[in-house]
Amino acid sequence: MKVPKQEWSIRIFCIDGSIIKGNVYVDEGLRISDFLNNRDENFIVLLNVEVQNIPEVHSFKLATEMSKPKKAIFVNKSNIKCIEEL
């Protein structure tokens, strides 16, 4: 059975200074804070992703590649400093 999902556009500020913008899908009726506080999941799946300000990458070619829009990425919750809804 397919569970209805609600799409949220968010911006994640990571502890390394990176900023990740994308969409997350949460079970309908569930608050995004409940979704994030779920201790059973260590990662958040983001879709339609843009990554900005990648401070620890010192290769221009790699930084350029990492800054390209991505279809999906997995973000470890332990690397998140702050999240804002867009």
Phi, psi and omega per residue, in radians:
M1 nan 2.324 -3.134
K2 -1.455 2.264 3.138
V3 -1.598 2.213 3.115
P4 -1.077 2.412 -3.111
K5 -2.096 2.681 3.064
Q6 -2.007 2.325 -3.125
E7 -1.571 2.336 3.083
W8 -2.170 2.321 2.991
S9 -1.639 2.196 -3.080
I10 -2.355 2.825 3.002
R11 -2.159 2.219 -3.126
I12 -1.891 2.259 3.031
F13 -1.788 2.055 -3.085
C14 -1.598 2.797 -3.099
I15 -1.157 -0.368 3.110
D16 -1.512 0.003 3.138
G17 1.711 -0.147 3.096
S18 -1.194 2.627 3.085
I19 -2.148 2.217 -3.106
I20 -2.114 2.198 3.124
K21 -2.021 2.320 3.134
G22 -3.055 -2.993 -3.121
N23 -1.979 2.434 3.078
V24 -2.156 2.537 -3.140
Y25 -1.947 2.154 -3.063
V26 -2.060 2.513 3.081
D27 -0.906 2.356 -3.124
E28 -0.980 2.334 3.134
G29 1.567 -0.189 3.136
L30 -1.617 2.367 3.085
R31 -1.289 2.625 -3.141
I32 -1.094 -0.573 3.108
S33 -1.150 -0.642 3.075
D34 -1.116 -0.730 3.111
F35 -1.050 -0.794 -3.103
L36 -1.244 -0.537 -3.112
N37 -1.476 0.005 3.106
N38 -1.145 1.929 -3.071
R39 -1.323 -0.175 3.120
D40 -1.336 -0.333 -3.102
E41 -2.024 2.170 3.123
N42 -1.629 -0.219 -3.076
F43 -2.171 2.665 3.023
I44 -1.963 2.327 3.060
V45 -1.643 2.147 3.090
L46 -1.978 2.429 3.111
L47 -2.018 2.725 -3.124
N48 0.927 1.109 -2.915
V49 -1.742 2.469 2.956
E50 -2.195 2.270 3.118
V51 -1.940 2.332 -3.119
Q52 -2.251 2.764 2.997
N53 0.929 1.191 -3.109
I54 -1.688 1.578 -2.965
P55 -1.254 -0.513 -3.028
E56 -1.578 0.065 3.108
V57 -1.730 2.091 -3.057
H58 -1.802 -0.019 3.106
S59 -1.696 2.132 3.140
F60 -1.038 -0.741 -3.126
K61 -1.088 -0.779 -3.140
L62 -1.180 -0.735 3.119
A63 -1.082 -0.704 3.109
T64 -1.116 -0.746 3.135
E65 -1.138 -0.740 -3.124
M66 -1.208 -0.440 -3.122
S67 -1.425 -0.190 3.125
K68 -1.181 2.555 3.096
P69 -0.996 2.455 -3.126
K70 -2.083 2.620 3.073
K71 -1.255 -0.699 -3.104
A72 -2.771 2.586 2.978
I73 -2.521 2.806 3.054
F74 -1.916 2.257 3.141
V75 -1.991 2.214 3.090
N76 -1.271 2.192 -3.096
K77 -1.032 -0.498 -3.112
S78 -1.210 -0.235 3.121
N79 -1.662 0.076 -3.074
I80 -1.622 2.266 3.089
K81 -1.685 -0.741 -3.049
C82 -2.794 2.603 3.079
I83 -2.285 2.399 3.028
E84 -2.226 2.524 3.083
E85 -1.434 2.438 3.133
L86 -1.760 nan nan
